[in-house]
Amino acid sequence: MRRTFTPALALAASALLAVAAAVPAQAHDGQVLATPAGATTKAPYRPLQSVRSLQQAPAGYTAVFTQTVSRHGARALSDSEDGDLLLKLWQQAADEGALTRQGRSFGPDVRALLDANAKVGYGALTGQGRRALRETAERMEQRLPGLFHRIAAGAEDPAGPDRIDVVSSGQPRAVDSGTEFVKGLLDGDPSLAKAVDPARTDTDLLYFHKSAVNKDYTDYVKKDPRLAAALAAVRDQPCSHEAARHVLERIFTAQFVARLAAGAYPFAGNEVDVAQAVFALYSVTADLTDEGYWHLGRYIGSDEAAWFGYLDNAEEFYTKGPGFSGRDITYKMAGVLLDDLFRKVEDRRAGTGGPGAELRFTHAEEIIPLAALMRLPGSTAQATEASPYTYASNAWRGATVAPMGANIQWDLYRKGDRYLVRMLYNEKQTAFRSGCVPVSKGSYFYDVDELERCFGRTS
């Protein structure tokens, strides 16, 4: 039976939902799209603007180059750890006769979900993820028909100036994302096939969070006392424990949950640990729609999902996103990727070579810091002692900053010897950070020289 929320938890959950709805982070052609309760970086991808509604380039300008940084598409669970823990605890409860009527189906539901993930391959792209990448590529081609027509026309020349370069982190889901994206381009124009160079790997560029040169970041995540205190303060609130009990008492008897909370089952941690494992499995079901219909939503209500989504978002914010005021440890390492974006534009402008399209495939651990470094929408505000990360105080949401398949795209346009850049963020035309001046008021096009000045790349 569903327990009634206490006033404190009901108020907290309602406030989270209200604030989440008040932040119009998902929009499509001016219409706000609802973000599901508890949505995090596991949220499936959806474009935020249609091709037809984009601002046109100023008269006389022609697209000569495009480049993207894309997160891999929707994937299966990275491993079975949460599911294995839940099944072990479920069996313990079954042995003790401590399952609710509804809880009897929980074990089979978890097993079915794990079986589906194993069939796809842990960490591998799901059907939805593969499809979304192909569709994203098709829309890119529709936005830049002249550029891709020119690339196709020169495809017979393997040394020609307009090739398609595909580079990834080397992780299988990133490699496969590049493959699916290229398939989408070829669906639109098969003659592009000869223009696609063999895919390559660059871990320093697209898996930099694991690089030895960023050991200070690894140490921060593992050892920083301020970070540990901030995450503990978010997680160890009374609402976390109460929300956990609401979730778990759908599955286990109240007495069993009380024993769990008291530490009777050390292998499982406490009730918050277990409820977060339930939420983790629930979250990934949105990415597995092609693989089946999953019933885990019956064990977690929207209010509880909102709360655990908040806990997840807080951890991502402090460990990968804007983080603490006055510190850049979470995002300075993305400078290697921002440098590459500028370098490709500069090479093209200088006529020193480079492809017609540069397609990069990476991970949330790279997209989130890059968004913070560039101060993209939702990634502009840091947390302070007086104003820690909450939904009310900060617009950062994993579902909008880096959903599955998230992408940042720069298109380069030329007229004579002048070059302009337009940026798309999840396919929505997006202004560069404050202080960067577009070519005219209200324009989304920026002179390359102005961007270099704005980002401090000029001496």
C-alpha beads as a LAMMPS data file, in Angstrom:
LAMMPS data file: protein, C-alpha beads

459 atoms
458 bonds

1 atom types
1 bond types

-500.0 500.0 xlo xhi
-500.0 500.0 ylo yhi
-500.0 500.0 zlo zhi

Masses

1 110.0

Atoms # bond

1 1 1 0.000 0.000 0.000
2 1 1 1.258 3.501 -0.783
3 1 1 2.090 5.432 2.358
4 1 1 0.942 8.991 2.798
5 1 1 3.688 11.585 2.577
6 1 1 4.428 13.602 5.672
7 1 1 4.023 17.360 5.217
8 1 1 7.806 17.877 5.095
9 1 1 8.414 15.452 2.239
10 1 1 5.285 16.455 0.367
11 1 1 6.326 20.105 0.555
12 1 1 9.902 19.364 -0.520
13 1 1 8.835 17.200 -3.461
14 1 1 6.203 19.693 -4.578
15 1 1 8.753 22.494 -4.436
16 1 1 11.189 20.502 -6.567
17 1 1 8.558 19.774 -9.172
18 1 1 7.374 23.384 -9.210
19 1 1 10.883 24.782 -9.627
20 1 1 11.755 22.218 -12.293
21 1 1 8.663 23.219 -14.253
22 1 1 9.547 26.892 -13.823
23 1 1 12.896 26.417 -15.610
24 1 1 12.050 26.210 -19.349
25 1 1 15.194 24.300 -20.199
26 1 1 13.556 22.112 -22.841
27 1 1 11.981 24.087 -25.641
28 1 1 11.032 23.370 -29.241
29 1 1 10.115 26.262 -31.500
30 1 1 9.139 28.402 -28.560
31 1 1 7.060 25.772 -26.788
32 1 1 8.167 24.467 -23.416
33 1 1 8.521 20.698 -23.318
34 1 1 7.865 18.976 -20.020
35 1 1 10.876 17.318 -18.434
36 1 1 9.851 14.087 -16.672
37 1 1 10.087 14.035 -12.897
38 1 1 13.533 12.888 -11.867
39 1 1 15.078 13.348 -15.321
40 1 1 18.882 13.294 -15.236
41 1 1 21.712 12.808 -17.714
42 1 1 20.067 9.491 -18.615
43 1 1 17.230 11.414 -20.308
44 1 1 16.720 10.448 -23.971
45 1 1 17.735 12.999 -26.588
46 1 1 15.307 15.288 -28.357
47 1 1 16.143 18.269 -30.613
48 1 1 15.175 21.670 -29.241
49 1 1 14.494 23.465 -32.520
50 1 1 13.255 22.500 -35.951
51 1 1 15.371 22.964 -39.051
52 1 1 12.907 25.333 -40.672
53 1 1 12.841 27.814 -37.786
54 1 1 16.585 28.549 -37.662
55 1 1 17.838 32.033 -38.384
56 1 1 19.326 32.350 -41.864
57 1 1 22.927 33.416 -42.402
58 1 1 23.484 37.060 -43.438
59 1 1 23.236 37.707 -47.157
60 1 1 26.121 36.400 -49.207
61 1 1 27.488 33.956 -46.618
62 1 1 27.940 30.280 -47.480
63 1 1 28.548 27.373 -45.107
64 1 1 32.080 26.033 -45.606
65 1 1 32.623 23.854 -42.530
66 1 1 30.750 22.248 -39.645
67 1 1 31.940 20.546 -36.474
68 1 1 30.265 18.844 -33.550
69 1 1 31.008 17.481 -30.111
70 1 1 28.382 14.839 -29.340
71 1 1 27.692 12.632 -26.388
72 1 1 27.075 8.999 -27.277
73 1 1 23.457 7.971 -27.760
74 1 1 21.142 6.346 -25.238
75 1 1 22.760 3.296 -23.722
76 1 1 22.043 0.332 -21.512
77 1 1 23.151 0.183 -17.895
78 1 1 26.922 0.405 -17.594
79 1 1 26.927 -2.681 -15.335
80 1 1 24.639 -4.915 -13.272
81 1 1 25.861 -3.736 -9.862
82 1 1 22.664 -1.989 -8.759
83 1 1 20.474 -4.772 -10.076
84 1 1 22.556 -7.468 -8.424
85 1 1 22.381 -5.671 -5.075
86 1 1 18.616 -5.281 -5.330
87 1 1 18.111 -8.927 -6.237
88 1 1 20.236 -10.025 -3.293
89 1 1 18.237 -7.847 -0.921
90 1 1 14.957 -8.957 -2.483
91 1 1 15.904 -12.611 -1.969
92 1 1 16.846 -11.841 1.646
93 1 1 13.422 -10.311 2.184
94 1 1 11.726 -13.243 0.456
95 1 1 13.538 -15.642 2.776
96 1 1 12.308 -13.617 5.759
97 1 1 8.752 -13.383 4.451
98 1 1 9.196 -9.611 4.296
99 1 1 7.914 -8.848 0.787
100 1 1 4.740 -6.879 0.182
101 1 1 2.206 -8.159 -2.301
102 1 1 3.502 -5.657 -4.829
103 1 1 7.082 -6.468 -3.885
104 1 1 6.751 -10.076 -5.009
105 1 1 6.954 -8.896 -8.620
106 1 1 9.963 -6.662 -8.013
107 1 1 12.588 -9.397 -8.311
108 1 1 11.235 -10.725 -11.626
109 1 1 10.976 -7.151 -12.943
110 1 1 14.603 -6.452 -12.055
111 1 1 15.757 -9.733 -13.594
112 1 1 13.900 -8.946 -16.811
113 1 1 15.510 -5.529 -16.980
114 1 1 18.988 -6.936 -16.359
115 1 1 18.429 -9.603 -18.992
116 1 1 17.489 -6.918 -21.515
117 1 1 20.574 -4.889 -20.651
118 1 1 22.798 -7.941 -20.960
119 1 1 21.287 -8.712 -24.350
120 1 1 21.981 -5.190 -25.611
121 1 1 25.382 -5.250 -23.911
122 1 1 26.206 -3.335 -20.749
123 1 1 27.109 0.208 -21.710
124 1 1 26.149 -0.375 -25.354
125 1 1 23.809 1.752 -27.443
126 1 1 20.140 0.862 -27.304
127 1 1 17.844 0.851 -30.298
128 1 1 16.551 4.260 -29.321
129 1 1 20.095 5.598 -29.029
130 1 1 21.090 4.362 -32.471
131 1 1 17.969 5.790 -34.079
132 1 1 18.359 9.189 -32.406
133 1 1 21.912 9.542 -33.726
134 1 1 20.888 8.730 -37.283
135 1 1 18.044 11.236 -37.086
136 1 1 20.342 13.914 -35.681
137 1 1 22.682 13.404 -38.638
138 1 1 19.807 13.652 -41.090
139 1 1 18.774 17.008 -39.614
140 1 1 22.351 18.289 -39.770
141 1 1 22.411 17.514 -43.474
142 1 1 19.064 19.251 -43.958
143 1 1 20.384 22.381 -42.228
144 1 1 23.524 22.516 -44.404
145 1 1 22.521 21.145 -47.821
146 1 1 25.042 23.241 -49.766
147 1 1 27.956 22.147 -47.614
148 1 1 27.152 18.455 -47.854
149 1 1 26.442 18.717 -51.583
150 1 1 29.955 20.133 -52.049
151 1 1 31.445 17.405 -49.851
152 1 1 29.648 14.765 -51.923
153 1 1 30.792 16.369 -55.175
154 1 1 34.422 16.084 -54.119
155 1 1 34.111 12.642 -52.588
156 1 1 36.120 10.933 -55.325
157 1 1 39.264 12.794 -54.262
158 1 1 40.659 11.178 -51.075
159 1 1 43.031 14.133 -50.665
160 1 1 40.373 16.754 -51.291
161 1 1 39.712 19.661 -48.903
162 1 1 36.196 18.620 -47.952
163 1 1 36.285 15.297 -46.161
164 1 1 34.267 13.973 -43.220
165 1 1 36.445 13.233 -40.215
166 1 1 34.997 11.001 -37.483
167 1 1 36.815 10.818 -34.161
168 1 1 35.800 9.283 -30.848
169 1 1 37.000 8.508 -27.340
170 1 1 37.560 4.905 -28.394
171 1 1 34.947 3.598 -25.967
172 1 1 32.615 1.187 -27.818
173 1 1 29.451 3.277 -27.343
174 1 1 31.241 6.372 -28.653
175 1 1 32.680 4.463 -31.621
176 1 1 29.242 3.030 -32.406
177 1 1 27.700 6.487 -32.097
178 1 1 29.996 7.740 -34.832
179 1 1 29.052 4.780 -36.997
180 1 1 25.332 5.418 -36.543
181 1 1 25.732 9.137 -37.211
182 1 1 27.512 8.448 -40.489
183 1 1 24.727 6.020 -41.417
184 1 1 22.287 8.885 -40.968
185 1 1 24.314 11.095 -43.291
186 1 1 24.459 8.353 -45.908
187 1 1 20.716 7.754 -45.630
188 1 1 20.320 11.361 -46.764
189 1 1 22.959 11.161 -49.501
190 1 1 24.665 7.816 -50.253
191 1 1 27.242 9.588 -52.422
192 1 1 28.860 10.933 -49.234
193 1 1 30.243 7.462 -48.512
194 1 1 33.522 8.069 -50.336
195 1 1 34.054 11.330 -48.446
196 1 1 34.105 9.646 -45.015
197 1 1 37.625 9.005 -43.775
198 1 1 38.315 5.966 -41.549
199 1 1 37.176 6.660 -37.990
200 1 1 39.948 7.408 -35.514
201 1 1 40.430 7.608 -31.749
202 1 1 41.709 10.505 -29.647
203 1 1 41.492 9.754 -25.927
204 1 1 43.345 12.902 -24.859
205 1 1 40.715 14.997 -26.612
206 1 1 37.554 13.004 -25.960
207 1 1 38.225 11.037 -22.765
208 1 1 40.208 13.668 -20.927
209 1 1 38.583 13.046 -17.549
210 1 1 40.622 9.813 -17.376
211 1 1 43.876 11.377 -18.562
212 1 1 46.916 11.268 -16.291
213 1 1 47.428 14.990 -16.852
214 1 1 44.141 15.568 -15.029
215 1 1 45.090 13.724 -11.857
216 1 1 44.147 16.842 -9.879
217 1 1 40.581 16.326 -11.049
218 1 1 40.622 12.645 -10.062
219 1 1 41.939 13.629 -6.644
220 1 1 39.204 16.231 -6.313
221 1 1 36.458 13.690 -6.951
222 1 1 37.942 11.103 -4.587
223 1 1 39.468 13.178 -1.810
224 1 1 38.231 16.782 -1.703
225 1 1 36.700 17.401 1.750
226 1 1 34.562 20.315 0.591
227 1 1 33.056 18.176 -2.149
228 1 1 32.418 15.297 0.239
229 1 1 30.729 17.639 2.701
230 1 1 28.539 19.227 0.023
231 1 1 27.375 15.874 -1.320
232 1 1 26.717 14.566 2.179
233 1 1 24.689 17.671 3.008
234 1 1 22.516 17.136 -0.063
235 1 1 22.073 13.409 0.434
236 1 1 21.714 13.158 4.198
237 1 1 18.607 15.262 4.514
238 1 1 15.533 13.920 6.330
239 1 1 13.642 14.018 3.013
240 1 1 16.136 11.573 1.475
241 1 1 15.477 8.999 4.176
242 1 1 11.743 9.499 4.036
243 1 1 11.586 9.315 0.258
244 1 1 13.641 6.120 0.449
245 1 1 11.183 4.580 2.883
246 1 1 8.268 5.472 0.608
247 1 1 9.975 3.658 -2.277
248 1 1 11.093 0.620 -0.328
249 1 1 7.863 0.058 1.602
250 1 1 6.169 -0.661 -1.708
251 1 1 8.534 -3.620 -2.002
252 1 1 9.402 -4.652 1.566
253 1 1 7.537 -4.625 4.845
254 1 1 8.012 -1.602 7.110
255 1 1 9.823 -3.789 9.634
256 1 1 12.314 -4.984 7.029
257 1 1 12.954 -1.404 5.863
258 1 1 13.512 -0.366 9.480
259 1 1 16.097 -3.124 9.899
260 1 1 17.761 -2.059 6.668
261 1 1 17.927 1.556 7.876
262 1 1 19.449 0.356 11.137
263 1 1 22.287 -1.398 9.290
264 1 1 21.103 -4.998 9.604
265 1 1 22.142 -5.785 6.017
266 1 1 25.661 -4.324 5.581
267 1 1 25.997 -5.564 1.992
268 1 1 23.175 -3.216 0.971
269 1 1 24.138 -0.043 2.820
270 1 1 21.198 1.902 4.210
271 1 1 17.730 2.636 2.896
272 1 1 18.886 5.652 0.854
273 1 1 21.547 3.564 -0.890
274 1 1 18.963 0.974 -1.862
275 1 1 16.365 3.507 -3.006
276 1 1 19.000 5.191 -5.158
277 1 1 19.710 1.815 -6.763
278 1 1 15.993 1.471 -7.543
279 1 1 16.020 4.972 -9.029
280 1 1 19.088 4.165 -11.143
281 1 1 17.307 1.195 -12.746
282 1 1 14.110 3.214 -13.160
283 1 1 16.047 6.023 -14.873
284 1 1 17.564 3.814 -17.565
285 1 1 14.203 2.399 -18.636
286 1 1 13.548 5.586 -20.602
287 1 1 16.477 4.612 -22.854
288 1 1 15.277 1.038 -23.384
289 1 1 11.910 1.677 -25.011
290 1 1 12.868 -0.329 -28.099
291 1 1 13.804 -3.308 -25.946
292 1 1 10.561 -3.611 -24.006
293 1 1 8.066 -2.024 -21.647
294 1 1 9.365 -1.811 -18.106
295 1 1 7.333 -1.699 -14.914
296 1 1 9.741 -0.095 -12.467
297 1 1 7.643 3.050 -12.367
298 1 1 5.188 1.178 -10.163
299 1 1 7.774 1.210 -7.372
300 1 1 8.657 4.899 -7.442
301 1 1 6.244 7.811 -7.564
302 1 1 6.814 11.136 -9.336
303 1 1 7.538 12.968 -6.082
304 1 1 10.143 10.409 -5.065
305 1 1 11.636 10.379 -8.563
306 1 1 11.908 14.161 -8.405
307 1 1 13.805 13.928 -5.122
308 1 1 16.248 11.251 -6.240
309 1 1 16.706 13.029 -9.562
310 1 1 17.698 16.090 -7.565
311 1 1 20.284 14.075 -5.624
312 1 1 21.704 12.746 -8.888
313 1 1 21.790 16.202 -10.473
314 1 1 23.515 17.670 -7.421
315 1 1 26.294 15.101 -7.649
316 1 1 26.777 15.745 -11.369
317 1 1 26.789 19.519 -10.797
318 1 1 29.499 19.362 -8.131
319 1 1 31.670 16.698 -9.774
320 1 1 31.432 17.579 -13.486
321 1 1 29.587 20.871 -13.885
322 1 1 30.019 24.468 -12.668
323 1 1 30.839 23.308 -9.135
324 1 1 32.059 25.676 -6.442
325 1 1 32.430 29.414 -6.892
326 1 1 36.025 30.432 -7.466
327 1 1 37.140 26.958 -8.584
328 1 1 37.519 25.589 -12.098
329 1 1 38.733 22.080 -11.243
330 1 1 35.604 20.470 -12.710
331 1 1 35.782 22.121 -16.108
332 1 1 39.208 23.629 -16.844
333 1 1 40.289 20.297 -18.365
334 1 1 37.720 20.841 -21.158
335 1 1 40.053 23.529 -22.489
336 1 1 41.674 20.914 -24.730
337 1 1 38.343 20.409 -26.464
338 1 1 37.509 24.119 -26.731
339 1 1 40.989 24.700 -28.181
340 1 1 40.289 22.061 -30.814
341 1 1 37.009 23.714 -31.785
342 1 1 38.796 27.018 -32.318
343 1 1 41.779 25.404 -34.026
344 1 1 39.608 23.756 -36.652
345 1 1 37.920 27.087 -37.419
346 1 1 41.257 28.901 -37.567
347 1 1 42.779 26.292 -39.875
348 1 1 39.816 26.550 -42.200
349 1 1 40.008 30.333 -42.267
350 1 1 43.765 30.243 -42.891
351 1 1 43.368 27.779 -45.748
352 1 1 45.814 25.354 -44.122
353 1 1 43.594 22.330 -44.532
354 1 1 41.097 20.476 -42.453
355 1 1 37.909 18.555 -43.268
356 1 1 34.547 19.842 -44.382
357 1 1 32.924 18.207 -41.358
358 1 1 34.552 17.256 -38.045
359 1 1 32.397 14.833 -36.021
360 1 1 33.487 14.062 -32.443
361 1 1 31.849 11.470 -30.169
362 1 1 32.409 11.490 -26.449
363 1 1 30.724 11.248 -23.040
364 1 1 28.844 13.221 -20.398
365 1 1 32.134 13.588 -18.519
366 1 1 33.353 15.740 -21.423
367 1 1 30.129 17.484 -22.519
368 1 1 29.259 18.745 -19.014
369 1 1 32.652 20.400 -18.358
370 1 1 32.709 21.861 -21.870
371 1 1 29.270 23.403 -21.310
372 1 1 30.489 24.914 -18.036
373 1 1 33.699 26.226 -19.609
374 1 1 31.726 27.839 -22.440
375 1 1 29.006 29.041 -20.038
376 1 1 26.250 27.540 -22.111
377 1 1 22.639 27.994 -20.965
378 1 1 22.068 26.272 -17.644
379 1 1 25.805 26.081 -16.920
380 1 1 26.518 29.669 -15.916
381 1 1 26.075 29.697 -12.128
382 1 1 28.328 28.144 -9.507
383 1 1 27.439 27.226 -5.936
384 1 1 28.590 29.132 -2.863
385 1 1 28.558 28.445 0.860
386 1 1 25.537 30.709 1.200
387 1 1 23.827 29.358 -1.906
388 1 1 24.488 25.630 -2.425
389 1 1 23.062 23.809 -5.418
390 1 1 19.284 23.558 -5.304
391 1 1 16.659 23.655 -8.004
392 1 1 15.467 27.003 -6.686
393 1 1 18.908 28.630 -6.797
394 1 1 20.423 27.114 -9.932
395 1 1 19.175 26.302 -13.440
396 1 1 21.605 23.405 -13.979
397 1 1 19.786 20.164 -14.912
398 1 1 21.487 17.074 -16.261
399 1 1 18.563 16.342 -18.586
400 1 1 19.087 19.588 -20.485
401 1 1 22.836 20.122 -20.148
402 1 1 23.861 16.617 -21.247
403 1 1 21.055 14.195 -22.094
404 1 1 21.919 11.094 -24.068
405 1 1 23.097 12.238 -27.511
406 1 1 23.677 15.851 -26.401
407 1 1 25.586 17.880 -28.963
408 1 1 27.317 21.207 -29.503
409 1 1 27.718 22.276 -33.123
410 1 1 29.646 25.138 -34.712
411 1 1 28.893 26.016 -38.336
412 1 1 31.396 28.208 -40.211
413 1 1 30.178 30.564 -42.937
414 1 1 32.261 32.564 -45.397
415 1 1 31.802 35.680 -47.492
416 1 1 35.002 36.792 -49.175
417 1 1 37.649 36.942 -46.463
418 1 1 35.181 37.259 -43.569
419 1 1 34.054 34.243 -41.528
420 1 1 31.094 33.837 -39.169
421 1 1 30.236 31.094 -36.682
422 1 1 26.798 29.937 -35.578
423 1 1 26.412 27.641 -32.573
424 1 1 23.689 25.066 -31.997
425 1 1 23.241 23.402 -28.603
426 1 1 21.118 20.284 -28.856
427 1 1 20.144 21.686 -32.258
428 1 1 18.872 24.990 -30.871
429 1 1 20.535 28.179 -32.089
430 1 1 22.371 29.488 -29.051
431 1 1 24.158 32.720 -28.233
432 1 1 27.770 32.550 -27.169
433 1 1 28.586 33.567 -23.614
434 1 1 28.013 37.017 -22.202
435 1 1 30.498 39.502 -23.596
436 1 1 30.555 37.999 -27.099
437 1 1 28.956 40.427 -29.564
438 1 1 27.081 39.032 -32.608
439 1 1 27.262 40.665 -36.032
440 1 1 23.972 42.449 -35.353
441 1 1 21.486 42.731 -32.524
442 1 1 19.468 39.550 -32.153
443 1 1 21.730 37.595 -34.502
444 1 1 23.138 34.158 -33.683
445 1 1 26.115 34.698 -36.007
446 1 1 29.494 35.850 -34.692
447 1 1 32.621 37.015 -36.446
448 1 1 35.502 34.630 -35.795
449 1 1 37.730 37.525 -34.691
450 1 1 35.090 38.569 -32.152
451 1 1 34.871 35.052 -30.707
452 1 1 38.653 34.888 -30.379
453 1 1 38.622 38.209 -28.545
454 1 1 35.749 37.143 -26.326
455 1 1 37.383 33.837 -25.380
456 1 1 40.790 35.418 -24.845
457 1 1 42.535 33.772 -27.784
458 1 1 44.066 37.000 -29.098
459 1 1 47.314 38.399 -27.713

Bonds

1 1 1 2
2 1 2 3
3 1 3 4
4 1 4 5
5 1 5 6
6 1 6 7
7 1 7 8
8 1 8 9
9 1 9 10
10 1 10 11
11 1 11 12
12 1 12 13
13 1 13 14
14 1 14 15
15 1 15 16
16 1 16 17
17 1 17 18
18 1 18 19
19 1 19 20
20 1 20 21
21 1 21 22
22 1 22 23
23 1 23 24
24 1 24 25
25 1 25 26
26 1 26 27
27 1 27 28
28 1 28 29
29 1 29 30
30 1 30 31
31 1 31 32
32 1 32 33
33 1 33 34
34 1 34 35
35 1 35 36
36 1 36 37
37 1 37 38
38 1 38 39
39 1 39 40
40 1 40 41
41 1 41 42
42 1 42 43
43 1 43 44
44 1 44 45
45 1 45 46
46 1 46 47
47 1 47 48
48 1 48 49
49 1 49 50
50 1 50 51
51 1 51 52
52 1 52 53
53 1 53 54
54 1 54 55
55 1 55 56
56 1 56 57
57 1 57 58
58 1 58 59
59 1 59 60
60 1 60 61
61 1 61 62
62 1 62 63
63 1 63 64
64 1 64 65
65 1 65 66
66 1 66 67
67 1 67 68
68 1 68 69
69 1 69 70
70 1 70 71
71 1 71 72
72 1 72 73
73 1 73 74
74 1 74 75
75 1 75 76
76 1 76 77
77 1 77 78
78 1 78 79
79 1 79 80
80 1 80 81
81 1 81 82
82 1 82 83
83 1 83 84
84 1 84 85
85 1 85 86
86 1 86 87
87 1 87 88
88 1 88 89
89 1 89 90
90 1 90 91
91 1 91 92
92 1 92 93
93 1 93 94
94 1 94 95
95 1 95 96
96 1 96 97
97 1 97 98
98 1 98 99
99 1 99 100
100 1 100 101
101 1 101 102
102 1 102 103
103 1 103 104
104 1 104 105
105 1 105 106
106 1 106 107
107 1 107 108
108 1 108 109
109 1 109 110
110 1 110 111
111 1 111 112
112 1 112 113
113 1 113 114
114 1 114 115
115 1 115 116
116 1 116 117
117 1 117 118
118 1 118 119
119 1 119 120
120 1 120 121
121 1 121 122
122 1 122 123
123 1 123 124
124 1 124 125
125 1 125 126
126 1 126 127
127 1 127 128
128 1 128 129
129 1 129 130
130 1 130 131
131 1 131 132
132 1 132 133
133 1 133 134
134 1 134 135
135 1 135 136
136 1 136 137
137 1 137 138
138 1 138 139
139 1 139 140
140 1 140 141
141 1 141 142
142 1 142 143
143 1 143 144
144 1 144 145
145 1 145 146
146 1 146 147
147 1 147 148
148 1 148 149
149 1 149 150
150 1 150 151
151 1 151 152
152 1 152 153
153 1 153 154
154 1 154 155
155 1 155 156
156 1 156 157
157 1 157 158
158 1 158 159
159 1 159 160
160 1 160 161
161 1 161 162
162 1 162 163
163 1 163 164
164 1 164 165
165 1 165 166
166 1 166 167
167 1 167 168
168 1 168 169
169 1 169 170
170 1 170 171
171 1 171 172
172 1 172 173
173 1 173 174
174 1 174 175
175 1 175 176
176 1 176 177
177 1 177 178
178 1 178 179
179 1 179 180
180 1 180 181
181 1 181 182
182 1 182 183
183 1 183 184
184 1 184 185
185 1 185 186
186 1 186 187
187 1 187 188
188 1 188 189
189 1 189 190
190 1 190 191
191 1 191 192
192 1 192 193
193 1 193 194
194 1 194 195
195 1 195 196
196 1 196 197
197 1 197 198
198 1 198 199
199 1 199 200
200 1 200 201
201 1 201 202
202 1 202 203
203 1 203 204
204 1 204 205
205 1 205 206
206 1 206 207
207 1 207 208
208 1 208 209
209 1 209 210
210 1 210 211
211 1 211 212
212 1 212 213
213 1 213 214
214 1 214 215
215 1 215 216
216 1 216 217
217 1 217 218
218 1 218 219
219 1 219 220
220 1 220 221
221 1 221 222
222 1 222 223
223 1 223 224
224 1 224 225
225 1 225 226
226 1 226 227
227 1 227 228
228 1 228 229
229 1 229 230
230 1 230 231
231 1 231 232
232 1 232 233
233 1 233 234
234 1 234 235
235 1 235 236
236 1 236 237
237 1 237 238
238 1 238 239
239 1 239 240
240 1 240 241
241 1 241 242
242 1 242 243
243 1 243 244
244 1 244 245
245 1 245 246
246 1 246 247
247 1 247 248
248 1 248 249
249 1 249 250
250 1 250 251
251 1 251 252
252 1 252 253
253 1 253 254
254 1 254 255
255 1 255 256
256 1 256 257
257 1 257 258
258 1 258 259
259 1 259 260
260 1 260 261
261 1 261 262
262 1 262 263
263 1 263 264
264 1 264 265
265 1 265 266
266 1 266 267
267 1 267 268
268 1 268 269
269 1 269 270
270 1 270 271
271 1 271 272
272 1 272 273
273 1 273 274
274 1 274 275
275 1 275 276
276 1 276 277
277 1 277 278
278 1 278 279
279 1 279 280
280 1 280 281
281 1 281 282
282 1 282 283
283 1 283 284
284 1 284 285
285 1 285 286
286 1 286 287
287 1 287 288
288 1 288 289
289 1 289 290
290 1 290 291
291 1 291 292
292 1 292 293
293 1 293 294
294 1 294 295
295 1 295 296
296 1 296 297
297 1 297 298
298 1 298 299
299 1 299 300
300 1 300 301
301 1 301 302
302 1 302 303
303 1 303 304
304 1 304 305
305 1 305 306
306 1 306 307
307 1 307 308
308 1 308 309
309 1 309 310
310 1 310 311
311 1 311 312
312 1 312 313
313 1 313 314
314 1 314 315
315 1 315 316
316 1 316 317
317 1 317 318
318 1 318 319
319 1 319 320
320 1 320 321
321 1 321 322
322 1 322 323
323 1 323 324
324 1 324 325
325 1 325 326
326 1 326 327
327 1 327 328
328 1 328 329
329 1 329 330
330 1 330 331
331 1 331 332
332 1 332 333
333 1 333 334
334 1 334 335
335 1 335 336
336 1 336 337
337 1 337 338
338 1 338 339
339 1 339 340
340 1 340 341
341 1 341 342
342 1 342 343
343 1 343 344
344 1 344 345
345 1 345 346
346 1 346 347
347 1 347 348
348 1 348 349
349 1 349 350
350 1 350 351
351 1 351 352
352 1 352 353
353 1 353 354
354 1 354 355
355 1 355 356
356 1 356 357
357 1 357 358
358 1 358 359
359 1 359 360
360 1 360 361
361 1 361 362
362 1 362 363
363 1 363 364
364 1 364 365
365 1 365 366
366 1 366 367
367 1 367 368
368 1 368 369
369 1 369 370
370 1 370 371
371 1 371 372
372 1 372 373
373 1 373 374
374 1 374 375
375 1 375 376
376 1 376 377
377 1 377 378
378 1 378 379
379 1 379 380
380 1 380 381
381 1 381 382
382 1 382 383
383 1 383 384
384 1 384 385
385 1 385 386
386 1 386 387
387 1 387 388
388 1 388 389
389 1 389 390
390 1 390 391
391 1 391 392
392 1 392 393
393 1 393 394
394 1 394 395
395 1 395 396
396 1 396 397
397 1 397 398
398 1 398 399
399 1 399 400
400 1 400 401
401 1 401 402
402 1 402 403
403 1 403 404
404 1 404 405
405 1 405 406
406 1 406 407
407 1 407 408
408 1 408 409
409 1 409 410
410 1 410 411
411 1 411 412
412 1 412 413
413 1 413 414
414 1 414 415
415 1 415 416
416 1 416 417
417 1 417 418
418 1 418 419
419 1 419 420
420 1 420 421
421 1 421 422
422 1 422 423
423 1 423 424
424 1 424 425
425 1 425 426
426 1 426 427
427 1 427 428
428 1 428 429
429 1 429 430
430 1 430 431
431 1 431 432
432 1 432 433
433 1 433 434
434 1 434 435
435 1 435 436
436 1 436 437
437 1 437 438
438 1 438 439
439 1 439 440
440 1 440 441
441 1 441 442
442 1 442 443
443 1 443 444
444 1 444 445
445 1 445 446
446 1 446 447
447 1 447 448
448 1 448 449
449 1 449 450
450 1 450 451
451 1 451 452
452 1 452 453
453 1 453 454
454 1 454 455
455 1 455 456
456 1 456 457
457 1 457 458
458 1 458 459
